[in-house]
Amino acid sequence: MPDFELEEAARKRGFKFICGVDEAGRGPLAGPVCAAAVIFPENCIIDGINDSKKLSERKREALFDVITEKAVSYCIAYGTLEEIEGLNILEATFLAMKRAVDGLKIPADFAIIDGNRTPKGLKIPCQTVVKGDSKSLSVAAASILAKVSRDRLMLEYDRQYPQYGFKKHKGYGTKEHSEKIREFGPSEIHRLSFLGKILGEQP
């Protein structure tokens, strides 16, 4: 289970406002990628926070409200479909992460980032942690905010494009989703660069 050990280590080094950073939506075939940054107060206690992938949708929704209430500061940001297509998914993810950190109303002075690569352009010291959402409570909280925010957006897209079933799969490449893309063709929010095999084209 994640804890505040990494955050406490950063505080011992003199940092005060330590944010956890994570993303959701790198793998789907449709929609933007979302990132979040979260700063918790020292000695904050929230039961049940974990890697968002290990939590039910109902639990994530409940924790979203608790996290946003207790956080010193948080920010949710996106890498757009145009950025995913024009750059690539990794660079669009890094843009979303940077926007989330830069958008904190109380600026962070240190970031703990899920993964093994540092987003370009970050102006504060940071530490990358593989599977950080299972080790750092701040990163786990960021994973929940990003996941819930992106899922909510995909529900809006489901109302615009009901034929694809976004409500069910949130844009991920399920068998049903792939079949709908073949039947109806891609929508305006599909990542065309991800669809080569589904549409019978060379990737």
N, C-alpha and C positions, 0 to 999 in steps of 0.2 A: 504494500500500500504506500502511496506517496506521503511524504512528510515535509517538514520545513528545514531539513538538515542542510540542503544546499543554500537556502536563503540565509540561515543562521551563519553558515561559513562566510557568505558574502558580507554580512553585517560585521563579523569579526574583522574583516578587512577594511572596514570603515564606510561601507556603502549603507545608505538609509532606505532609499525607495527602490526596491528590487522587484522587477516585473517578470512574470512567467509569460512565455509566448508560445503559441501553438496554432496550427491550421486545421482546416477541415475542407475536404473537397478536391484533393489533388487527382483522385482517380476517376471521378465520374465522367460520363460522356456529354454532359450538358451542365450549363450554369457556371457561375464564377467560382473562384476559390476564396475562402474566407479565413481570416486570421483574427486572433484576439490577443490582447495583452492585459494582464491583471496584476495589480499591486495590492497585497494584503497588509493590514497592520500587524505589528509584532504581537505575538501571542494570540493570534486569531484562532478560533476553534470552529470548524465546520465539519460535522459528521457526514460521511458518505461520499466525499469527493474522491473520484478515481478517474483513470483514463476513460474518456467519454465512450469509447468503443465497448467498454465492459459494463456500461450502465444501460438500463432500459430507457426508452424514450420518455416515459412518465417521470422517471427519476431525474433525468437530465433537465427536463422542464422545471421540476421543483427546485433543483439546485441552481438553475439559472437565476431565479429570483433571489435566493439566499446569497449567492456570490455577488451579484450586482449591488445588493444592499450592504454587504459587509466590506466590500473592497474599498480601499483608500481611493483608488482610481482604476478605471478599466476603459478599454476602447476596442471596438470591433470594426474591422476594415476588410475591403475586398480587393482582389485582383480580377479585373474584368475579363469577359469573354474575348474582347478585342486584344487585351494584353496577353492572354493565354495563346491566342492564335498568332499574334504578331511577334511575340518573343518566344516563349515556350512556357510550359506549366511551372517549371522550377523558378524561372525569373518572375513570373506573375505571382507565385507564392511568396517570394522574397519581397516583392513590392507590397503585398498585403501585410506581411509581418512588419515591415518598416513603417507603413502607414499606421498600424495599430500602436506601435511604440511611440511614434511621433505625435499621435493623437491623444495621448494620455493628458488629462487636464492637470494632473500633478506629475511633472516630468520624472521619469525613472532615471536613476543614476547607474543602474546595472540591470542586465537582462539575462535570464536563463531561457535558452531557446531549445525547443525540441528538435532533435536531429543532429547532424554532424557537420553542418555548414552554416556559416554566418551570413545573414542577408547583407547585401551590399548597401553601403551608405549609412549604416547605423552609427550614430555619433556618441554612443556610450559604450563602456566596456561590457563584454558579454561572455557567456559560457555556453557552449553547445553541449547537449546531453542526449545521447541516443536513448530512446524510450523515456524521455524526460517526463512524459505524462504519467508514467508509473512510478516516478521517483520524487518529483517536486509537486507540492500542492498548488503552487502558483501556476505551473505549467498545466497540471490537470484541470484546474479551474478555467484556464484559457481554452483548453480543448473543448470543454463543455460549452462555453460561450460561443465559440466558433461553430461547433456542430449544431447547436440549437438555432443559432441565427441563420445558418445556411439552410437548414431543414425548413425553417419558417418561410424563407424566400422561395424554396422549391414548391411549397404549398401554394404560394401565390402564382407561380408559373403553372401549376397544375390547373388552376382556374382558367388561365389563358390558353393552355394547350392540353385539354383534358384527354385527348386521344392517346397520349404517351404514358399515362399512369405515374407521373412524377410524385404524386402523393404517396405511392407505395414504395418506390425504389429510390426516390430523391435524385434521380439522374444517373445512378450507377448502372453498370453494364450487365444487368440481369438478362436472362433469356427472353423474358417478356418484353423488356425494353428494346432489345435488339430486334425482335420481331416487329415491334411497332415502328421502329425507324425504317425497316425494309418496306413495311406496308404503306406508311404515310410520307416517307422521306424525312430528312432532317428539318427541324424547326429553326427559328431564328436564334435560339439559345443553345443549340447543339454545337459541340466543339468538332468542327469538320476534320481537323487534323487527327482526331481520335477515332474516326469512323471508317478508315480505309478498309479494314477486313469486313466490317458489317456491310458496307456498300459494294463489296466485291472489287475494291480498288487496291492498288499497291500502296502500302503505307509510306 
